[in-house]
Amino acid sequence: MDPALRANRDLWDAWTKINFGSAFYDVASFRNGERSIRLADYELAEVGPVEGKTLLHLQCHFGLDSLSWARVGAIVTGADFSPEGVATARALAAELGIPATFVIANLYDLPAELDGQFDVVYTSNGVLGWLPDIAGWARVVAHFVKPGGFFYVTEIHPVAQVFENEDVQPGELRLTYPYWSHREPLTFEVHGSYADPSAPTDGLVEHGWDHSLGEIVSALILAGLRIEFLHEFDFANWPIDFLVQGADGRWRLPPGTAGQLPLFFSLKASKPVA
Ligand SMILES: C[S@@+](CC[C@H](N)C(=O)[O-])C[C@H]1O[C@@H](n2cnc3c(N)ncnc32)[C@H](O)[C@@H]1O
């Protein structure tokens, strides 16, 4: 495996242990509420009913979203390259009696590790920035969508990623990072996890890549999928220093900010029946 991906995998193994116990993921509520699901209302509405459908969750972390889809009736397979993430997902599924299958694989190697095609291929919330090759990602996505099925992603908007996101004030937009894909990763020392910034993570680094919205959409089209919609949102699903939290729990530019900025997006793409 590429050394940058190997370092990211080590990081995700460490973050899984931290994140599992964090208030951010609130596993206790998920455990205690048989109907507790960790999916946004807009995703549920945009994906539509999944009862009885096969659903592949790419980059599933420790499976809370995968198990949420199972709780609303999907027949779920989750995949992630972190052995710790997958082991935790399997253990949680077994503990809660939720049927789901989990596979350990680097995303790019998944077609060699997992057979079959799925009615729905799903991925969300902090996934694309870990991937060096967006065209290769789109080919993997398209490989797993059944003809007549679809792919759905909701993710931070690439435009929101170009601004410094730490140690800035609400509303302070400081142009800092690339918009288009770059070969070499951006590398950062890690301090804690996004779910628990105070957790010890000495010596861990993260490697990330950017991909423009045009590159993401074009890669999916080139891989044979048909774009059904691309929605851009004025909110982010997690804290960013230049945003403020609203009453609905989402993060937006401070009220009164002049102009507008897309902060998150969702996209649905179908695979035509040949
Ligand atoms: C931010 S998490 C996804 C978050 C998930 N939506 C959640 O909140 O539970 C990103 C996931 O991508 C996985 N990942 C990163 N690079 C990967 C790769 N090359 N192949 C497979 N999984 C990868 C990580 O292990 C991690 O679980």
The ligand as a MOL file (V3000), in Angstrom:
LIG
                    3D

  0  0  0     0  0            999 V3000
M  V30 BEGIN CTAB
M  V30 COUNTS 27 29 0 0 0
M  V30 BEGIN ATOM
M  V30 1 C -14.6160 10.5300 8.2180 0
M  V30 2 S -14.6820 8.7830 8.0820 0 CHG=1
M  V30 3 C -16.2180 8.5040 7.3740 0
M  V30 4 C -17.1380 8.9880 8.3450 0
M  V30 5 C -18.3940 8.3050 8.5100 0
M  V30 6 N -19.3210 8.9470 7.6280 0
M  V30 7 C -18.7560 8.4450 9.9570 0
M  V30 8 O -18.8870 9.5900 10.4430 0
M  V30 9 O -18.8420 7.4500 10.6200 0 CHG=-1
M  V30 10 C -13.6060 8.3900 6.7720 0
M  V30 11 C -13.3650 6.8980 6.6450 0
M  V30 12 O -12.6230 6.6780 5.4470 0
M  V30 13 C -11.7960 5.5640 5.6630 0
M  V30 14 N -10.7430 5.5900 4.6370 0
M  V30 15 C -9.8270 6.5480 4.4110 0
M  V30 16 N -9.0740 6.2220 3.3550 0
M  V30 17 C -9.5310 5.0340 2.8850 0
M  V30 18 C -9.1380 4.1700 1.8230 0
M  V30 19 N -8.1190 4.4670 1.0120 0
M  V30 20 N -9.8180 3.0220 1.6410 0
M  V30 21 C -10.8590 2.6880 2.4630 0
M  V30 22 N -11.2620 3.4560 3.4990 0
M  V30 23 C -10.6060 4.6220 3.7080 0
M  V30 24 C -11.2900 5.7430 7.0890 0
M  V30 25 O -10.8200 4.5410 7.6700 0
M  V30 26 C -12.5510 6.2860 7.7750 0
M  V30 27 O -13.2710 5.2540 8.3820 0
M  V30 END ATOM
M  V30 BEGIN BOND
M  V30 1 1 1 2
M  V30 2 1 2 3
M  V30 3 1 2 10
M  V30 4 1 3 4
M  V30 5 1 4 5
M  V30 6 1 5 6
M  V30 7 1 5 7
M  V30 8 2 7 8
M  V30 9 1 7 9
M  V30 10 1 10 11
M  V30 11 1 11 12
M  V30 12 1 11 26
M  V30 13 1 12 13
M  V30 14 1 13 14
M  V30 15 1 13 24
M  V30 16 1 14 15
M  V30 17 1 14 23
M  V30 18 2 15 16
M  V30 19 1 16 17
M  V30 20 1 17 18
M  V30 21 2 17 23
M  V30 22 1 18 19
M  V30 23 2 18 20
M  V30 24 1 20 21
M  V30 25 2 21 22
M  V30 26 1 22 23
M  V30 27 1 24 25
M  V30 28 1 24 26
M  V30 29 1 26 27
M  V30 END BOND
M  V30 END CTAB
M  END
